[in-house]
């Protein structure tokens, strides 16, 4: 019998998709399910972006393109990032990928060898830890604490650094917690990276999703970080384009050629007509982003108030993204027990906090990318089982 490579045992998963599949099966059996598990905006991709894709198909953008991405899109991304970050970014440093995950994959694959250590947020996006382990690296969790607004205690972060520390991952706004790293803490993380010669991967996929008058601050604004930071970004969240599979990385010079080679060896290139539509996303009207966040603000307020009204649950207010990460310890249930009870008894699909790492125990993640009516009904259903 054929044996799998041993490294396959190190490969994790993304529980959101597994839970979605289970929820869909329950729906096929006739059960009513409210979907709060999957992390995607429930809005349609704006019309002008869809029209641009159709035009690109008619114009013949149906062939292979450069592994790094279409020059027209890379230039548009460089302009967009230059305006957002406040310093000049060259299209030469931009690589377009089929979704944001390849930026994580390729960065870790290009950098991490057996025994190298990677500091990453926990609770955090599960693919970070999965890919670190898959490449033979040692994941070093940077605990995000509820009492510090789901941020790390940066004063103690030096204790995680060793001579084997090669990479540090930061994610703000954060999935699953909806937290935002305060600028002084971001500065301290930058100093730690410089002092210890650590490469940084800044997952900024939610950079357009802040509440109130907050504005995005990238770790690359601090001295010495541009030359050692990979910025991960894309179109899925800001433009409701999850199914288009369009992401990109802004890479420091020394990583560009190795990552382009990884692109060539894996997927050849990203869908070309989709890339032409992405230009329309960046250069076209931006009002859809603002309208989406106005609606998410209403949903956030509804969900936070609703969760805090339930016995045994407390829920801090998310500062960004579209996730709530309530503390459910007062219910007497574990994260897994709560998630299973919610789905199978109440018909509410959500994720156990442990899907995002060991420090997520006692919490659950709720994506409020659903209608206000459905969110109200979800709170009511949870109330009935509590």
C-alpha positions in Angstrom: 0.0 0.0 0.0 1.3 3.5 -0.9 2.5 5.4 2.1 2.1 9.2 2.4 5.1 11.3 3.0 5.6 11.8 6.7 5.4 15.6 6.4 1.7 15.2 5.5 1.1 14.6 9.2 2.2 18.1 9.9 -0.3 19.7 7.6 -3.3 21.3 9.4 -6.5 22.6 8.0 -8.9 25.5 8.0 -11.9 24.5 10.2 -14.2 27.1 8.6 -14.4 25.0 5.4 -14.9 21.8 7.3 -17.7 23.4 9.4 -19.3 24.8 6.3 -19.4 21.4 4.7 -21.1 19.9 7.8 -23.6 22.8 7.9 -24.4 22.3 4.2 -25.1 18.6 4.9 -27.5 19.5 7.7 -29.2 21.9 5.3 -29.6 19.1 2.8 -31.3 17.1 5.5 -33.8 19.9 6.0 -32.3 21.7 9.0 -32.3 25.5 9.1 -28.7 26.7 9.6 -27.5 30.3 10.1 -24.0 30.6 8.7 -21.6 32.5 10.9 -18.6 30.2 10.3 -17.1 31.3 7.0 -15.0 34.4 6.7 -16.2 36.1 3.6 -18.3 39.2 2.9 -21.8 38.3 2.0 -21.9 41.1 -0.6 -21.7 40.6 -4.4 -18.5 41.7 -6.2 -19.2 45.3 -7.4 -20.7 45.4 -10.9 -17.8 47.4 -12.5 -15.4 44.7 -11.5 -17.5 41.9 -12.9 -17.9 43.9 -16.1 -14.2 44.3 -16.4 -13.7 40.6 -16.2 -16.3 40.0 -18.9 -14.5 42.6 -21.1 -11.1 41.0 -20.4 -12.5 37.6 -21.6 -13.9 39.3 -24.8 -10.5 41.0 -25.3 -8.7 37.7 -25.3 -7.1 37.6 -21.8 -7.4 33.8 -21.7 -3.8 32.8 -22.1 -0.8 32.3 -19.8 0.6 35.4 -18.2 3.9 36.2 -16.4 4.4 34.2 -13.1 4.8 37.4 -11.2 1.5 38.8 -12.5 0.3 41.1 -15.3 2.5 44.2 -15.4 -0.6 46.4 -15.6 -1.9 45.0 -12.3 1.4 45.0 -10.6 1.7 48.7 -11.5 -1.8 49.4 -10.2 -1.0 47.5 -6.9 2.3 49.4 -6.5 0.5 52.7 -6.9 -2.3 51.6 -4.5 0.2 50.5 -1.9 2.4 53.6 -2.3 -0.7 55.8 -1.6 -1.7 53.6 1.4 1.7 53.0 3.0 3.1 56.5 2.4 6.4 55.5 0.7 7.3 54.4 -2.8 6.7 50.8 -3.7 7.9 49.4 -7.0 5.9 47.1 -9.2 9.1 45.0 -9.3 8.4 44.0 -5.7 4.8 42.9 -6.3 3.8 39.3 -7.0 0.2 38.4 -7.8 -1.0 35.1 -6.4 -4.2 32.9 -6.6 -5.5 34.0 -3.3 -3.6 35.3 -0.2 -2.6 31.9 1.1 0.2 31.4 -1.5 1.9 34.5 -0.1 2.1 32.7 3.3 3.1 29.4 1.7 5.8 30.8 -0.5 7.3 33.1 2.2 7.5 30.2 4.7 8.8 27.8 2.0 11.5 30.2 0.9 12.7 31.0 4.4 12.2 28.2 6.8 14.4 25.2 7.3 14.2 22.3 9.7 14.3 23.7 13.3 13.9 27.4 12.4 11.5 29.1 14.7 8.5 31.3 13.6 6.7 33.6 16.0 3.0 33.8 15.1 -0.3 35.1 16.6 -2.3 32.6 18.6 -5.3 32.7 18.4 -4.6 33.3 14.7 -5.3 32.2 11.2 -4.7 28.4 11.4 -2.7 28.2 8.1 0.2 30.0 9.7 0.9 27.2 12.1 0.1 24.5 9.6 2.6 25.8 7.0 5.3 26.3 9.7 5.0 22.7 10.8 4.8 21.4 7.2 8.2 23.0 6.4 9.8 21.5 9.5 9.8 24.8 11.4 9.0 25.3 15.0 5.8 27.4 15.6 6.2 29.7 18.6 2.8 31.1 19.6 2.6 34.8 20.5 -0.4 34.7 22.8 -3.2 37.3 22.2 -4.8 38.2 25.5 -8.3 39.3 26.0 -7.3 41.7 28.8 -5.0 43.6 26.4 -7.7 43.8 23.6 -6.6 40.5 22.1 -3.1 41.7 21.5 0.2 40.3 22.6 2.1 41.5 25.7 5.0 43.0 23.8 7.0 43.6 27.0 7.4 39.8 27.3 7.8 39.1 23.6 11.6 39.1 23.8 11.3 35.8 25.9 10.0 34.1 22.7 13.1 35.1 20.6 16.0 32.7 20.3 19.0 32.4 17.9 16.7 30.1 15.8 14.0 32.7 15.3 13.8 33.4 11.6 10.3 34.9 11.0 7.6 36.8 12.8 4.0 37.0 11.6 1.8 39.9 12.5 -1.9 40.3 11.5 -3.8 43.5 12.1 -6.8 43.8 11.9 -6.8 40.2 13.3 -8.6 37.1 12.3 -10.2 35.7 14.5 -10.3 38.3 17.2 -11.1 41.5 15.3 -8.4 43.2 17.2 -6.0 45.9 16.0 -2.4 46.2 17.2 -1.8 49.7 18.8 0.8 51.7 17.1 3.2 51.7 20.1 3.1 48.0 20.2 3.7 47.8 16.5 6.7 50.0 16.9 8.0 47.6 19.6 7.5 44.6 17.3 9.5 46.4 14.7 12.3 47.1 17.1 12.4 43.4 18.2 12.6 42.4 14.5 15.5 44.8 13.8 17.4 43.9 17.0 17.2 40.2 16.3 17.5 40.2 12.5 14.0 38.7 12.1 12.0 38.7 8.8 8.4 39.9 9.2 5.3 38.8 7.3 2.6 41.4 7.8 -0.9 40.0 7.0 -2.8 43.1 6.0 -5.7 41.5 4.2 -8.2 43.4 6.4 -6.5 46.8 6.0 -9.6 48.4 4.7 -11.8 47.1 7.5 -11.6 49.4 10.5 -14.4 50.8 12.6 -14.8 54.4 13.6 -12.1 56.8 12.5 -9.1 54.4 12.8 -6.7 54.2 9.9 -4.4 51.4 9.0 -0.8 51.5 10.2 1.6 49.1 8.7 4.7 47.8 10.5 6.6 48.9 7.4 6.3 52.5 8.4 9.1 52.0 11.0 12.8 52.4 10.1 14.4 49.3 8.6 11.2 47.3 8.2 10.6 47.8 4.5 13.7 45.8 3.6 12.7 42.8 5.8 8.9 42.7 5.5 6.5 40.8 3.3 3.1 42.6 3.0 0.3 40.1 2.4 -2.8 41.7 0.8 -5.5 40.9 -1.7 -9.0 41.5 -3.1 -11.1 38.9 -1.3 -12.2 41.0 1.7 -12.1 44.6 0.6 -13.9 44.0 -2.7 -16.0 40.9 -1.8 -14.0 38.8 -4.3 -13.3 35.6 -2.3 -14.2 33.3 -5.2 -11.9 35.1 -7.6 -8.8 33.9 -5.8 -6.8 37.0 -6.1 -4.1 38.0 -3.7 -0.6 39.5 -3.8 2.5 40.1 -1.8 4.8 43.0 -1.7 8.2 41.4 -1.2 11.6 42.7 -0.2 14.2 42.5 -3.0 15.9 39.3 -1.8 12.6 37.3 -1.9 11.3 38.4 -5.3 13.1 35.9 -7.5 12.7 32.9 -5.2 9.0 33.5 -4.9 8.5 34.0 -8.6 10.3 30.7 -9.1 7.9 29.0 -6.6 5.0 30.5 -8.6 6.4 29.1 -11.8 6.9 25.6 -10.2 3.4 25.5 -8.6 0.6 27.3 -10.5 2.5 29.0 -13.4 0.5 32.2 -13.1 -2.7 33.7 -11.6 -5.9 33.8 -13.8 -5.2 36.5 -16.3 -8.7 37.9 -17.0 -9.3 38.0 -13.2 -6.2 40.2 -12.9 -7.6 42.6 -15.4 -10.7 42.8 -13.3 -8.6 43.5 -10.2 -7.2 46.6 -11.9 -10.8 47.9 -12.1 -11.2 47.1 -8.4 -8.2 49.3 -7.5 -8.8 52.1 -10.0 -12.6 52.2 -10.1 -15.1 53.6 -7.6 -14.3 52.8 -4.0 -17.8 53.6 -2.5 -18.6 49.9 -2.2 -15.9 49.5 0.4 -17.4 52.3 2.5 -20.9 51.0 2.2 -19.9 47.5 3.2 -18.2 48.9 6.3 -21.2 51.0 7.2 -23.3 47.8 7.2 -20.7 45.8 9.0 -20.7 48.5 11.7 -24.4 48.0 12.3 -24.0 44.3 12.4 -21.0 44.5 14.8 -23.0 46.6 17.2 -26.0 44.2 17.0 -23.9 41.1 17.6 -21.8 42.6 20.4 -24.9 43.8 22.3 -26.7 40.5 21.6 -23.8 38.3 22.8 -23.3 40.3 25.9 -27.0 39.8 26.8 -26.6 36.0 26.9 -25.8 34.2 30.1 -22.2 33.2 30.6 -20.9 35.2 27.5 -18.9 38.4 27.4 -17.9 39.9 24.1 -15.4 42.8 23.6 -16.0 45.2 20.7 -14.0 44.3 17.6 -11.9 47.1 16.2 -11.6 45.7 12.7 -12.4 42.9 10.3 -15.9 41.3 10.6 -15.4 38.8 13.5 -16.5 38.7 17.1 -14.5 36.5 19.5 -16.7 36.2 22.6 -15.5 34.6 25.9 -17.9 31.6 26.6 -16.2 30.3 29.7 -19.1 31.3 31.8 -21.4 28.9 30.1 -19.4 25.9 31.5 -18.9 24.6 28.0 -15.6 24.1 26.2 -15.2 25.8 22.8 -15.8 22.6 20.9 -18.9 21.7 23.0 -20.3 25.2 22.5 -19.7 25.1 18.7 -21.3 21.7 18.4 -24.3 22.5 20.6 -24.8 25.8 18.6 -24.9 24.0 15.3 -26.7 20.7 16.1 -29.2 22.1 18.6 -29.6 25.7 17.6 -28.8 25.6 13.9 -26.1 28.3 14.3 -22.8 27.4 12.5 -19.8 29.1 14.2 -16.2 28.1 15.0 -14.6 26.9 18.2 -11.8 29.2 19.3 -9.4 26.3 19.4 -9.7 26.2 15.6 -7.3 29.2 15.8 -4.8 27.7 18.2 -4.6 26.5 21.8 -5.0 30.0 23.3 -8.5 30.1 21.7 -9.9 27.7 24.2 -12.8 29.2 26.0 -13.8 31.4 23.1 -15.7 31.0 19.8 -15.4 33.0 16.5 -18.5 34.5 15.0 -18.4 36.0 11.5 -21.1 38.6 11.3 -21.0 38.6 7.5 -24.7 37.8 7.4 -28.0 39.9 7.4 -29.1 41.7 10.5 -32.3 39.6 10.5 -30.2 36.4 10.5 -27.9 37.7 13.2 -30.8 38.6 15.5 -32.2 35.1 14.9 -28.8 33.6 15.7 -28.7 35.4 19.0 -32.2 34.2 19.8 -31.3 30.6 18.9 -28.2 30.7 21.1 -30.3 32.1 23.9 -32.6 29.1 23.8 -29.8 26.6 24.3 -28.2 28.6 27.1 
